[in-house]
């Protein structure tokens, strides 16, 4: 039976509601983490049922349904634009600007440094497990796993209380390093696939990075200002909500067709509308409706995305044979994350003050999520894809469940004892 797009949406929303209800009544975990846990349990139950009663072929049917959903296209060419804009529109630009150098360093040099640390480590790990993987393909894994996932990060930030400037630093870095990470991933995959045929050179890669990143930022600023201008001359909340929705989809579509960074474009547009636009182009009534709309959109799409992350375990199939590589990747990624956070903060600490516990919080709070899974699934079929998928899924599941559930006690241990002083001063004191 072939499911229509409407059928797929109905199934995903229905499962999100049912699993969310079960989590709310029984598990009482943070909503998105609960959805991943229940979806993983459901996936495991389907596999066990199919093993006990092979004649029913339940896992095959479910797997075929999931494979009809192109996870990469669904997230990267659709859901991501809405989720990034919804996250950016709620970020205070003033607090973001107060930590601009830390955010810029971690979202650029931090991501690229982590890519090479993880890639090098993964190359040795795969060799230790008997896999002869070219170094460039190990770097592919480093590129897709190094950027933190803004959807996962922002979802966790809603459940804990931390100083405002530290929250802005975590949120801002996750929003921007996502865009940078996707560009770096695109370049390294192009080098891995086309480099052997002399199709892609280092100069081409540099031009691609500069063009996509800075071009995306300029596009987001231009479309954001256009929407701001339109909203400034009217006062009709329904129409202004529609304008912001059109802004998101049109900006991302233009970016895709002009080979610019769509994630960076919508983040810039979201920051512009959420700050300058909200202050000068919206009435109080419009602000309330716009922010409520994007908050609700964020919650719904977050639910569907984290449900899919849990269910996609049924699709990765052959990757289960590389579970050892996946487990070894977890401490490697955490170590690379610590280095990519500690070095920028250590350099900037000479002239700036940072929250006590900032390095620990930023390291453990650098969650990976659907974007890493989508990028791994988008890789061309090769003998290198299954181990990369296994490592990606292991890191993402550990990140969402273990790191996500332990963020609150970590903040209580390293940050909370100093929050009263920081909240009084409005700064994140050293």
Phi and psi in degrees as a GROMACS rama.xvg file:
@    title "Ramachandran Plot"
@    xaxis  label "Phi"
@    yaxis  label "Psi"
@TYPE xy
-92.6177  125.228  UNK-2
-88.2954  136.979  UNK-3
-78.8393  169.038  UNK-4
-58.5419  -39.234  UNK-5
-63.2457  -41.3469  UNK-6
-62.1271  -43.3366  UNK-7
-63.3226  -44.8761  UNK-8
-61.5527  -41.6776  UNK-9
-62.1917  -43.527  UNK-10
-63.8673  -46.3401  UNK-11
-64.7256  -44.8468  UNK-12
-67.4313  -38.3342  UNK-13
-63.646  -46.5234  UNK-14
-65.5738  -38.1154  UNK-15
-60.9782  -42.909  UNK-16
-67.3878  -45.0623  UNK-17
-65.2479  -49.9012  UNK-18
-63.9406  -38.4766  UNK-19
-62.9353  -39.2639  UNK-20
-65.6682  -44.1121  UNK-21
-60.8573  -43.4273  UNK-22
-63.754  -43.324  UNK-23
-64.0092  -38.4221  UNK-24
-84.9654  -33.7057  UNK-25
-112.284  -57.0975  UNK-26
-80.1934  -38.8526  UNK-27
57.6227  35.0898  UNK-28
-84.2653  163.394  UNK-29
-50.6206  140.651  UNK-30
-50.0599  -53.0278  UNK-31
-67.9962  -38.8908  UNK-32
-65.41  -41.1186  UNK-33
-59.9352  -39.3086  UNK-34
-64.144  -41.6208  UNK-35
-63.3464  -45.4847  UNK-36
-60.9606  -49.0711  UNK-37
-66.0297  -38.8928  UNK-38
-65.3083  -38.9335  UNK-39
-64.7209  -41.8554  UNK-40
-63.01  -42.6857  UNK-41
-62.1652  -42.332  UNK-42
-62.9403  -44.7129  UNK-43
-63.2011  -38.1972  UNK-44
-64.4771  -37.846  UNK-45
-64.9279  -42.7554  UNK-46
-63.1607  -44.488  UNK-47
-63.7748  -43.9978  UNK-48
-59.3941  -41.8212  UNK-49
-67.648  -31.2491  UNK-50
-72.1504  -38.2211  UNK-51
-76.5059  -40.8221  UNK-52
-122.767  73.6114  UNK-53
-63.2909  -21.8029  UNK-54
-66.6039  -24.4407  UNK-55
-77.0349  -28.8999  UNK-56
60.4847  37.6029  UNK-57
-65.6756  -45.8157  UNK-58
-63.2402  -35.4714  UNK-59
-63.7226  -41.0196  UNK-60
-65.6227  -46.1466  UNK-61
-64.6159  -40.7737  UNK-62
-63.3804  -40.6668  UNK-63
-63.5129  -38.6468  UNK-64
-64.4553  -44.5543  UNK-65
-66.0455  -36.8113  UNK-66
-68.0641  -21.6649  UNK-67
-73.7141  -13.1301  UNK-68
-98.1063  110.093  UNK-69
-74.3571  97.8261  UNK-70
-59.4116  -41.5408  UNK-71
-63.3399  -49.5704  UNK-72
-66.956  -39.0928  UNK-73
-61.4822  -43.7196  UNK-74
-81.2003  -55.2828  UNK-75
-72.4245  -29.0179  UNK-76
-108.607  12.3592  UNK-77
-149.479  -76.2747  UNK-78
-62.6878  -36.5831  UNK-79
-60.5112  -38.7415  UNK-80
-60.7824  -43.099  UNK-81
-67.7086  -44.3268  UNK-82
-66.1359  -40.4004  UNK-83
-67.4819  -42.9031  UNK-84
-64.556  -42.9652  UNK-85
-61.7009  -35.5552  UNK-86
-72.8755  -43.5758  UNK-87
-68.3303  -34.4614  UNK-88
-67.7365  -19.9066  UNK-89
-97.7704  -0.42875  UNK-90
-88.4396  131.085  UNK-91
-76.2391  118.514  UNK-92
-66.2661  -33.7026  UNK-93
-61.996  -44.6717  UNK-94
-68.4096  -33.8517  UNK-95
-65.1179  -44.1981  UNK-96
-64.5588  -31.0592  UNK-97
-64.7386  -20.9598  UNK-98
-122.727  31.8607  UNK-99
-61.96  -38.4864  UNK-100
-71.6176  -40.1144  UNK-101
-64.169  -43.8679  UNK-102
-63.6919  -45.3682  UNK-103
-62.4513  -43.2708  UNK-104
-66.3618  -45.1503  UNK-105
-69.762  -31.8764  UNK-106
-81.8846  -11.3207  UNK-107
-117.767  -78.2047  UNK-108
-61.9829  -35.9348  UNK-109
-62.7739  -45.6075  UNK-110
-64.5475  -45.6979  UNK-111
-68.569  -38.8288  UNK-112
-63.5968  -43.9772  UNK-113
-62.4825  -36.9866  UNK-114
-58.1935  -44.6098  UNK-115
-75.6483  -34.9252  UNK-116
-65.0657  -49.5713  UNK-117
-65.1655  -43.2985  UNK-118
-60.272  -44.6358  UNK-119
-64.5309  -46.3433  UNK-120
-61.775  -41.4616  UNK-121
-67.1524  -32.931  UNK-122
-62.2621  -42.5523  UNK-123
-68.9157  -40.8542  UNK-124
-62.5501  -46.4388  UNK-125
-64.1563  -37.5578  UNK-126
-64.2362  -38.3874  UNK-127
-63.8885  -32.0359  UNK-128
-86.2647  6.85389  UNK-129
86.8858  15.0396  UNK-130
-102.896  124.76  UNK-131
-91.1973  93.7417  UNK-132
-110.802  128.396  UNK-133
-57.6472  145.489  UNK-134
-57.0141  -36.4399  UNK-135
-63.4477  -32.2717  UNK-136
-76.6349  -29.0277  UNK-137
-66.3937  -36.2936  UNK-138
-66.2284  -30.9419  UNK-139
-58.3866  -45.1211  UNK-140
-62.7194  -42.8184  UNK-141
-58.1314  -38.9025  UNK-142
-70.3188  -39.2378  UNK-143
-80.4027  -20.5124  UNK-144
-102.044  -14.0594  UNK-145
-72.7867  -43.1617  UNK-146
-70.0642  135.456  UNK-147
-72.021  152.97  UNK-148
-90.6305  115.998  UNK-149
-62.7674  -31.4895  UNK-150
-64.9821  -48.4346  UNK-151
-66.7111  -43.8507  UNK-152
-63.2513  -49.1601  UNK-153
-65.79  -32.6801  UNK-154
-63.9248  -40.7729  UNK-155
-71.13  -37.0857  UNK-156
-60.5899  -25.6946  UNK-157
-69.5333  -19.0969  UNK-158
-100.429  -5.83873  UNK-159
-128.246  161.441  UNK-160
-114.515  115.986  UNK-161
-135.301  164.255  UNK-162
-54.7231  144.225  UNK-163
-59.1619  -41.863  UNK-164
-71.1738  -32.8453  UNK-165
-69.2762  -39.3815  UNK-166
-62.427  -42.7435  UNK-167
-62.5598  -37.2926  UNK-168
-65.4514  -45.5851  UNK-169
-65.1523  -46.7809  UNK-170
-65.8013  -45.9159  UNK-171
-63.3766  -42.619  UNK-172
-62.9652  -44.1264  UNK-173
-65.2835  -36.0186  UNK-174
-66.9496  -41.1911  UNK-175
-87.846  -35.8016  UNK-176
-71.9041  -17.3654  UNK-177
-63.7567  -49.044  UNK-178
-63.4751  -44.4554  UNK-179
-62.6858  -42.7229  UNK-180
-62.5633  -40.3553  UNK-181
-64.2177  -39.5157  UNK-182
-65.2161  -45.7144  UNK-183
-60.843  -43.4259  UNK-184
-59.0101  -46.1639  UNK-185
-58.9012  -42.7914  UNK-186
-65.5676  -46.467  UNK-187
-68.1204  -38.4134  UNK-188
-63.5459  -40.0709  UNK-189
-61.279  -40.7131  UNK-190
-66.7133  -39.9396  UNK-191
-67.6783  -42.2929  UNK-192
-83.3617  -44.6178  UNK-193
-98.4655  -17.9541  UNK-194
-62.6041  -33.506  UNK-195
-65.7179  -22.4916  UNK-196
-102.392  10.2371  UNK-197
71.6875  20.3335  UNK-198
-86.7122  -24.866  UNK-199
-129.003  128.236  UNK-200
-113.075  172.573  UNK-201
-63.8021  -41.4232  UNK-202
-62.8912  -38.0684  UNK-203
-62.9675  -40.0275  UNK-204
-64.2311  -42.9642  UNK-205
-63.6985  -44.4765  UNK-206
-63.0749  -38.9953  UNK-207
-63.1977  -43.9605  UNK-208
-61.9174  -50.538  UNK-209
-61.7994  -44.9285  UNK-210
-63.2236  -47.0216  UNK-211
-67.8632  -46.7962  UNK-212
-69.4693  -55.6449  UNK-213
-73.9782  -34.0034  UNK-214
-64.3645  -40.1571  UNK-215
-63.3005  -40.5521  UNK-216
-63.1722  -43.6845  UNK-217
-65.0637  -39.3879  UNK-218
-62.4454  -46.0047  UNK-219
-62.1049  -38.505  UNK-220
-66.4743  -40.9374  UNK-221
-67.8082  -48.2654  UNK-222
-70.4622  -34.6076  UNK-223
-62.947  -41.891  UNK-224
-66.8679  -37.3406  UNK-225
-61.5952  -44.4863  UNK-226
-66.0596  -40.5089  UNK-227
-59.6387  -44.2145  UNK-228
-61.9837  -42.0927  UNK-229
-66.1528  -39.8051  UNK-230
-74.0413  -27.235  UNK-231
-68.5022  -27.5367  UNK-232
-97.3157  5.07383  UNK-233
-132.284  166.156  UNK-234
-141.811  76.0485  UNK-235
-141.554  102.182  UNK-236
-61.0223  -37.1545  UNK-237
-63.9014  -43.0526  UNK-238
-67.5935  -37.3317  UNK-239
-70.6266  -33.8728  UNK-240
-62.6618  -42.9156  UNK-241
-62.1644  -38.436  UNK-242
-62.1524  -43.158  UNK-243
-66.0175  -36.8099  UNK-244
-65.6598  -44.0241  UNK-245
-63.0394  -37.5515  UNK-246
-57.4451  -45.8022  UNK-247
-62.5381  -54.3696  UNK-248
-69.3786  -39.6244  UNK-249
-68.1306  -41.8376  UNK-250
-61.7736  -46.5312  UNK-251
-66.9882  -38.8081  UNK-252
-64.5582  -43.1941  UNK-253
-62.0508  -43.023  UNK-254
-60.7447  -43.1134  UNK-255
-62.6787  -41.1917  UNK-256
-79.9931  -18.4494  UNK-257
-106.901  7.82706  UNK-258
58.5241  41.877  UNK-259
-107.388  169.103  UNK-260
-77.9581  106.556  UNK-261
-63.1686  -44.1145  UNK-262
-57.162  -46.2981  UNK-263
-65.1972  -39.5038  UNK-264
-60.5977  -47.9921  UNK-265
-73.3126  -29.5044  UNK-266
-64.6667  -46.3548  UNK-267
-62.1878  -43.9222  UNK-268
-62.5302  -40.9364  UNK-269
-65.6681  -42.9834  UNK-270
-61.7867  -40.5393  UNK-271
-65.861  -47.6546  UNK-272
-70.1111  -40.5437  UNK-273
-69.1568  -20.8605  UNK-274
-112.476  -72.7142  UNK-275
-63.971  -43.7917  UNK-276
-65.2155  -43.5142  UNK-277
-64.6368  -32.9189  UNK-278
-79.4774  -39.9715  UNK-279
-114.089  -11.7987  UNK-280
-119.853  -2.41844  UNK-281
-125.933  141.025  UNK-282
-77.9352  169.711  UNK-283
-58.9255  -41.099  UNK-284
-63.9933  -42.6816  UNK-285
-66.248  -42.7252  UNK-286
-57.5487  -43.7873  UNK-287
-61.0933  -45.9255  UNK-288
-68.3705  -42.8461  UNK-289
-62.812  -47.5788  UNK-290
-69.6205  -35.917  UNK-291
-65.6911  -40.4331  UNK-292
-60.8105  -46.7152  UNK-293
-73.4713  -29.8121  UNK-294
-67.0348  -42.3677  UNK-295
-67.1157  -42.9769  UNK-296
-59.6712  -41.2142  UNK-297
-61.7638  -44.5012  UNK-298
-64.2202  -44.0799  UNK-299
-65.5922  -50.6219  UNK-300
-68.4233  -34.0449  UNK-301
-58.5592  -44.7697  UNK-302
-60.2217  -47.0576  UNK-303
-64.56  -42.5406  UNK-304
-63.0336  -47.6755  UNK-305
-70.7162  -28.8768  UNK-306
-62.0815  -46.75  UNK-307
-62.4952  -38.1476  UNK-308
-58.567  -43.6901  UNK-309
-68.1527  -35.8021  UNK-310
-80.0712  -27.5203  UNK-311
-63.9975  -11.3602  UNK-312
-60.0206  -25.9667  UNK-313
-72.2536  -18.3341  UNK-314
-90.5062  -29.2862  UNK-315
-73.3876  -17.0428  UNK-316
46.0439  -100.105  UNK-317
-59.6384  -18.7879  UNK-318
-66.8865  -19.7028  UNK-319
-61.9913  -22.8566  UNK-320
-70.0788  -9.32672  UNK-321
-113.477  32.8561  UNK-322
-61.751  -32.1485  UNK-323
-63.6783  -41.3224  UNK-324
-63.3683  -40.2589  UNK-325
-61.5188  -44.3272  UNK-326
-66.8754  -37.0473  UNK-327
-69.4631  -25.6224  UNK-328
-71.1842  -26.3856  UNK-329
-61.1805  -56.319  UNK-330
-65.1693  -30.0952  UNK-331
-63.0082  -46.7257  UNK-332
-65.5621  -39.9189  UNK-333
-64.3159  -40.9306  UNK-334
-64.4656  -42.9656  UNK-335
-64.4021  -37.516  UNK-336
-64.3311  -42.2701  UNK-337
-61.8577  -44.1338  UNK-338
-64.0063  -43.7847  UNK-339
-70.3889  -16.1891  UNK-340
-94.7935  -44.1595  UNK-341
-66.7731  -39.3989  UNK-342
-66.7121  -50.8707  UNK-343
-59.5699  -43.0664  UNK-344
-67.6553  -38.6376  UNK-345
-61.7343  -39.5278  UNK-346
-68.084  -42.3288  UNK-347
-78.5537  -19.3959  UNK-348
-64.3667  -15.4778  UNK-349
-64.8849  -34.1356  UNK-350
-120.325  -8.1943  UNK-351
-127.913  159.513  UNK-352
-105.266  141.856  UNK-353
-126.087  153.946  UNK-354
-58.2926  137.75  UNK-355
-61.5107  129.364  UNK-356
88.09  6.40205  UNK-357
-61.8036  -42.6713  UNK-358
-64.5168  -45.3732  UNK-359
-63.089  -42.7176  UNK-360
-66.7033  -43.9603  UNK-361
-67.8417  -34.8685  UNK-362
-68.4224  -53.4212  UNK-363
-73.7447  -26.7453  UNK-364
-86.4254  2.33299  UNK-365
-82.2245  73.3311  UNK-366
-73.9299  147.808  UNK-367
-107.178  150.158  UNK-368
-150.898  -139.21  UNK-369
-61.866  -30.3932  UNK-370
-64.3427  -43.3652  UNK-371
-62.7201  -42.3285  UNK-372
-62.657  -44.4089  UNK-373
-62.3993  -42.8449  UNK-374
-65.2627  -40.096  UNK-375
-64.5394  -42.1132  UNK-376
-67.4239  -23.9703  UNK-377
-80.3373  -8.93781  UNK-378
-63.6252  144.355  UNK-379
-63.6139  149.487  UNK-380
-64.1582  127.506  UNK-381
-162.392  173.847  UNK-382
-70.1181  -12.1649  UNK-383
-89.7142  -16.3571  UNK-384
-67.6914  -46.1891  UNK-385
-56.5999  -47.8844  UNK-386
-64.9582  -34.3598  UNK-387
-65.6922  -40.7656  UNK-388
-62.1653  -44.7997  UNK-389
-61.3701  -45.966  UNK-390
-64.4152  -40.7124  UNK-391
-61.973  -47.6392  UNK-392
-66.4439  -38.4373  UNK-393
-62.8845  -45.7226  UNK-394
-65.3798  -42.8477  UNK-395
-65.234  -46.91  UNK-396
-64.2936  -44.3779  UNK-397
-60.3605  -43.5045  UNK-398
-61.3086  -50.4047  UNK-399
-68.0791  -46.3578  UNK-400
-82.8038  -56.8757  UNK-401
-72.9329  -54.2954  UNK-402
-66.0647  -40.6307  UNK-403
-61.7208  -42.0202  UNK-404
-76.502  -19.4638  UNK-405
-104.333  4.14266  UNK-406
-63.6856  -41.142  UNK-407
-63.2452  -49.2096  UNK-408
-64.6174  -32.151  UNK-409
-64.6688  -44.4428  UNK-410
-63.238  -40.5113  UNK-411
-62.6831  -32.6669  UNK-412
-79.7  -43.5563  UNK-413
-103.01  -26.8777  UNK-414
-112.584  -44.6922  UNK-415
-54.1846  -38.7712  UNK-416
-60.0308  -18.4972  UNK-417
-109.114  5.89002  UNK-418
-73.5519  -30.9092  UNK-419
-62.3349  -44.4902  UNK-420
-64.0961  -42.4611  UNK-421
-66.9065  -41.0814  UNK-422
-67.4816  -34.8946  UNK-423
-66.4976  -41.0072  UNK-424
-85.661  -17.0997  UNK-425
72.0281  17.9205  UNK-426
-128.819  165.33  UNK-427
-103.821  92.3106  UNK-428
-69.4826  153.752  UNK-429
